[in-house]
Amino acid sequence: MLIVGAKGFAKEVLEIFQQQGKITDIAFYDDLNDDIGDYMFNVFPILKNEVAVKEFFRKNGNQFTIGIGNPNLRFRLSEKFCGLGGNYISSISTLAHVGNYDVVIGEGSNVLANSVFSNSVRLGKGCIVYYNVMITHDCVIGDFVELSPELHFWDMFRLVNFLR
């Protein structure tokens, strides 16, 4: 699993995989920040270029998610890493509550602990759902939207794509 980004939100995404017991073969990607070193928490390698990404995908599978908050950057990076042969996947905390009926979570979305989705909820591609967000029935959230902690969306709420 490759987590694109190696600062702030990427650490939250790592925690999701820790909760799931899926921390083997995880690496991070950051080609911008010189102050991060070569390993996250002295354990997980930080890849610095596309050649390293392609090699990582070849050896460890091509799944990736994005641990960066900016929606426009998430969109561009999703296209870049899919273009490198990656498979953009969601990460959902085991501590989130997701309804059993008619819930769609778009590819590449990251759902943090204590989020609640009731039934008949649609979450777009590449979204971030922070801690303690509640989304109830018949709500539709567009692509690459970031939902801040403690937000509550009640029945039939619609939020369009965030991209500019």
Backbone hydrogen bonds in HBPLUS format (Angstrom, degrees):
<---DONOR---> <-ACCEPTOR-->    atom                        ^
c    i                          cat <-CA-CA->   ^        H-A-AA   ^      H-
h    n   atom  resd res      DA  || num        DHA   H-A  angle D-A-AA Bond
n    s   type  num  typ     dist DA aas  dist angle  dist       angle   num
A0027-ALA N   A0001-MET O   2.98 MM  26  6.47 150.7  2.07 159.5 166.9     1
A0002-LEU N   A0063-GLN O   3.03 MM  61  6.36 155.3  2.09 139.4 147.2     2
A0065-THR N   A0002-LEU O   2.99 MM  63  6.49 148.5  2.09 161.7 170.7     3
A0003-ILE N   A0027-ALA O   2.85 MM  24  6.26 162.8  1.88 155.0 160.1     4
A0029-TYR N   A0003-ILE O   2.97 MM  26  6.33 132.5  2.21 151.1 149.9     5
A0004-VAL N   A0065-THR O   2.89 MM  61  6.23 172.0  1.90 158.5 159.6     6
A0067-GLY N   A0004-VAL O   2.73 MM  63  5.58 158.9  1.77 147.7 155.3     7
A0005-GLY N   A0029-TYR O   2.71 MM  24  5.32 153.2  1.78 145.0 154.3     8
A0010-ALA N   A0007-LYS O   3.08 MM   3  5.62 119.4  2.46 123.2 138.3     9
A0011-LYS N   A0008-GLY O   3.04 MM   3  5.75 145.1  2.16 119.4 127.4    10
A0012-GLU N   A0009-PHE O   2.94 MM   3  5.08 126.7  2.24 100.9 115.2    11
A0013-VAL N   A0009-PHE O   3.08 MM   4  6.49 154.9  2.15 153.5 160.4    12
A0014-LEU N   A0010-ALA O   2.98 MM   4  6.25 154.2  2.05 143.8 150.8    13
A0015-GLU N   A0011-LYS O   3.24 MM   4  6.47 149.0  2.35 136.3 143.2    14
A0016-ILE N   A0012-GLU O   3.35 MM   4  6.80 142.4  2.50 140.6 149.7    15
A0016-ILE N   A0013-VAL O   3.01 MM   3  5.21 125.4  2.32 100.9 114.9    16
A0017-PHE N   A0013-VAL O   3.33 MM   4  6.82 156.1  2.39 152.2 157.0    17
A0018-GLN N   A0014-LEU O   2.93 MM   4  6.26 150.1  2.02 149.9 159.6    18
A0019-GLN N   A0015-GLU O   2.90 MM   4  6.16 160.5  1.94 151.0 155.0    19
A0020-GLN N   A0016-ILE O   3.08 MM   4  6.38 144.1  2.22 142.2 152.3    20
A0022-LYS N   A0017-PHE O   2.87 MM   5  5.10 166.5  1.89 157.6 154.8    21
A0021-GLY N   A0018-GLN O   2.97 MM   3  5.02 154.2  2.04 103.8 112.1    22
A0028-PHE N   A0045-PRO O   2.84 MM  17  6.22 165.5  1.86 158.9 163.9    23
A0047-LEU N   A0028-PHE O   2.67 MM  19  5.97 165.5  1.69 155.4 150.0    24
A0030-ASP N   A0047-LEU O   2.98 MM  17  6.30 164.8  2.00 177.3 174.4    25
A0046-ILE N   A0038-ASP O   2.85 MM   8  5.17 147.6  1.96 139.0 134.0    26
A0040-MET N   A0044-PHE O   2.68 MM   4  4.99 160.7  1.71 149.1 152.3    27
A0043-VAL N   A0040-MET O   3.01 MM   3  5.90 171.9  2.02 127.9 130.5    28
A0044-PHE N   A0040-MET O   3.06 MM   4  4.99 162.4  2.10 150.3 147.2    29
A0053-VAL N   A0049-ASN O   3.16 MM   4  6.54 147.5  2.28 142.2 151.9    30
A0054-LYS N   A0050-GLU O   2.94 MM   4  6.20 166.2  1.96 155.3 157.0    31
A0055-GLU N   A0051-VAL O   3.09 MM   4  6.33 157.9  2.14 147.2 153.2    32
A0056-PHE N   A0052-ALA O   2.87 MM   4  6.05 155.2  1.93 144.1 151.4    33
A0057-PHE N   A0053-VAL O   2.82 MM   4  6.11 165.7  1.84 160.4 163.4    34
A0058-ARG N   A0054-LYS O   2.97 MM   4  6.17 154.7  2.04 142.7 149.8    35
A0059-LYS N   A0055-GLU O   3.01 MM   4  6.25 156.2  2.07 150.6 156.0    36
A0060-ASN N   A0056-PHE O   2.79 MM   4  5.72 159.6  1.83 160.1 165.6    37
A0061-GLY N   A0057-PHE O   3.02 MM   4  4.75 133.9  2.24 133.8 133.3    38
A0087-ASN N   A0062-ASN O   2.73 MM  25  5.63 159.4  1.77 141.0 142.1    39
A0064-PHE N   A0087-ASN O   3.03 MM  23  6.03 154.1  2.10 143.3 141.7    40
A0089-ILE N   A0064-PHE O   2.91 MM  25  6.04 168.0  1.93 164.0 167.9    41
A0074-ARG N   A0070-ASN O   2.87 MM   4  6.12 156.9  1.93 154.4 162.0    42
A0075-PHE N   A0071-PRO O   2.98 MM   4  6.19 157.7  2.03 146.6 152.0    43
A0076-ARG N   A0072-ASN O   3.07 MM   4  6.36 168.6  2.09 149.1 151.3    44
A0077-LEU N   A0073-LEU O   2.83 MM   4  6.00 163.7  1.86 155.0 159.9    45
A0078-SER N   A0074-ARG O   2.84 MM   4  5.97 149.1  1.94 146.2 154.6    46
A0079-GLU N   A0075-PHE O   3.18 MM   4  6.52 158.1  2.23 151.8 156.4    47
A0080-LYS N   A0076-ARG O   2.99 MM   4  6.26 157.4  2.04 146.2 153.0    48
A0081-PHE N   A0077-LEU O   2.91 MM   4  6.04 174.5  1.91 156.6 156.8    49
A0082-CYS N   A0078-SER O   3.01 MM   4  6.03 149.8  2.11 141.9 150.3    50
A0083-GLY N   A0079-GLU O   2.95 MM   4  6.02 149.2  2.05 140.6 149.5    51
A0084-LEU N   A0080-LYS O   3.07 MM   4  6.45 122.9  2.41 133.4 148.6    52
A0086-GLY N   A0081-PHE O   2.82 MM   5  5.35 148.2  1.92 152.2 150.6    53
A0085-GLY N   A0082-CYS O   2.95 MM   3  5.11 156.0  2.01 108.9 113.3    54
A0091-SER N   A0109-SER O   2.89 MM  18  6.42 149.9  1.98 150.3 159.6    55
A0111-VAL N   A0091-SER O   2.82 MM  20  6.28 160.7  1.86 158.5 165.2    56
A0093-SER N   A0111-VAL O   2.86 MM  18  5.98 164.5  1.88 156.7 161.8    57
A0096-ALA N   A0093-SER O   3.14 MM   3  5.34 165.2  2.17 109.7 111.1    58
A0114-ASN N   A0095-LEU O   3.07 MM  19  5.68 159.7  2.11 108.8 113.1    59
A0097-HIS N   A0115-SER O   2.83 MM  18  6.19 170.2  1.84 168.3 169.4    60
A0117-PHE N   A0097-HIS O   2.81 MM  20  6.19 158.0  1.86 162.3 169.3    61
A0099-GLY N   A0117-PHE O   2.74 MM  18  5.64 133.6  1.95 134.2 149.4    62
A0120-SER N   A0101-TYR O   2.94 MM  19  6.33 158.5  1.99 149.7 155.9    63
A0121-VAL N   A0102-ASP O   3.16 MM  19  6.66 126.0  2.47 129.1 143.3    64
A0104-VAL N   A0121-VAL O   2.92 MM  17  6.33 162.2  1.95 160.1 166.0    65
A0123-LEU N   A0104-VAL O   2.80 MM  19  6.04 160.1  1.83 160.1 167.1    66
A0106-GLY N   A0123-LEU O   2.74 MM  17  5.68 145.8  1.86 135.0 146.7    67
A0109-SER N   A0106-GLY O   3.29 MM   3  5.96 147.6  2.41 140.9 139.3    68
A0126-GLY N   A0107-GLU O   2.90 MM  19  6.23 158.4  1.95 145.5 152.8    69
A0110-ASN N   A0127-CYS O   2.83 MM  17  6.25 155.8  1.88 153.8 159.2    70
A0129-VAL N   A0110-ASN O   2.83 MM  19  6.16 163.0  1.86 169.7 170.0    71
A0112-LEU N   A0129-VAL O   2.89 MM  17  6.07 172.8  1.89 170.4 171.7    72
A0116-VAL N   A0133-VAL O   2.77 MM  17  6.24 158.3  1.82 159.8 167.0    73
A0135-ILE N   A0116-VAL O   2.80 MM  19  6.14 161.1  1.84 161.5 167.9    74
A0118-SER N   A0135-ILE O   2.94 MM  17  6.43 161.0  1.97 162.5 167.8    75
A0138-ASP N   A0120-SER O   2.57 MM  18  5.10 133.9  1.77 135.7 150.2    76
A0122-ARG N   A0139-CYS O   3.01 MM  17  6.34 159.3  2.06 156.0 162.2    77
A0141-ILE N   A0122-ARG O   2.81 MM  19  6.07 161.8  1.84 153.5 159.6    78
A0124-GLY N   A0141-ILE O   2.84 MM  17  5.75 129.1  2.10 129.6 145.4    79
A0144-PHE N   A0125-LYS O   2.62 MM  19  5.94 162.3  1.65 164.3 170.9    80
A0128-ILE N   A0145-VAL O   2.96 MM  17  6.43 156.3  2.02 151.0 155.8    81
A0147-LEU N   A0128-ILE O   2.79 MM  19  6.01 171.0  1.79 160.7 163.3    82
A0130-TYR N   A0147-LEU O   3.04 MM  17  6.00 168.0  2.05 160.4 164.3    83
A0150-GLU N   A0131-TYR O   3.16 MM  19  6.68 149.0  2.26 148.8 158.1    84
A0134-MET N   A0151-LEU O   2.89 MM  17  6.38 157.6  1.94 152.7 160.3    85
A0153-PHE N   A0134-MET O   2.73 MM  19  6.10 161.0  1.77 158.2 164.6    86
A0136-THR N   A0153-PHE O   2.93 MM  17  6.19 158.3  1.98 155.8 162.8    87
A0156-MET N   A0137-HIS O   3.22 MM  19  6.72 147.2  2.33 140.0 149.7    88
A0140-VAL N   A0157-PHE O   2.89 MM  17  6.35 156.4  1.94 158.4 166.1    89
A0159-LEU N   A0140-VAL O   2.90 MM  19  6.33 153.9  1.96 159.7 167.4    90
A0142-GLY N   A0159-LEU O   2.70 MM  17  5.81 140.4  1.85 153.7 167.3    91
A0162-PHE N   A0143-ASP O   3.45 MM  19  6.81 158.9  2.49 172.3 174.7    92
A0151-LEU N   A0148-SER O   3.39 MM   3  6.12 156.8  2.45 141.6 140.5    93
A0157-PHE N   A0154-TRP O   3.26 MM   3  6.08 132.6  2.50 148.9 151.6    94
